[in-house]
Amino acid sequence: MLCNLALWDRALRFILSVFILAYAVAGGPFWFYVIGIYGLTTAGFGLCPIYSYFRFRTLS
């Protein structure tokens, strides 16, 4: 599997996803769960399907 996310991008996604999921658990809208889980998944694997579709990479 080819990674397309740099370390700083993965760290930023992880931190933002944790905050988004915390907001969702505290009573935020349901779609925040989806965004938070997507962010954690992409940060964990280092592969973003949206970046792949547009052929964009932050990893040099």
Residue, then its C-alpha position, 0 to 999 in steps of 0.5 A: m500500500l502506497c502512503n500519500l500522507a506526510l507525518w505532519d499531515r497524519a499528526l494533524r489529522f489525528i489531533l483534529s479527529v480526536f477533537i471532532l469525535a469528542y464533540a460528537v460524543a458530547g452531543g454533536p451531530f451524527w456526521f461528525y462521527v463519520i468525519g472523525i472515524y475517517g480522519l483517524t483511519t486515514a491518519g492510521f494507515g497514511l493513505c487518503p483516498i481523496y488525495s489518491y483520487f486527485r493525485f495529491r501527495t504531502l509525502s515527498 
